Amino acid sequence: LKAAKIKTLLDVREIANSRRAGFSKNILAAHLSEAGIGYIHMKALGTPKAGREAARRGDTKTMHRIFEAKMVEPEAQLALAETASLAAKGRVCMMCLEHDWRVCHRNIVAQHLTADFGIKPQHLLPELSA
């Protein structure tokens, strides 16, 4: 994140908990703060439970349908506008549980940011060690 000059990490998980060490909301926020990176939990841009269940089953099409339905809700629209505002002020990065952005709801959020606000995302991929 530092190499990508990220100013704020937007956690777009509906539930910001994790079994993975360091990825629960408070611990993650503290580590990011130590690194000079802000943290915002954007719960309104998280996948609803039914969508998460569909994703776990590998039913990406159903997950996308459920998430697109959520994106028209006022709370999600406000969070999307807030995300665009934050992106206009400095580099932001969205994160959730899914590794591959191409099958993740982050991609849907990114598409809405492009269509609604003209923001073109850059997808960050981890460095792969040999």
Helices and strands as residue ranges (DSSP letters): E 8-11, H 25-34, E 38-41, G 43-45, H 49-56, H 60-71, H 74-89, E 92-95, G 101-103, H 105-117
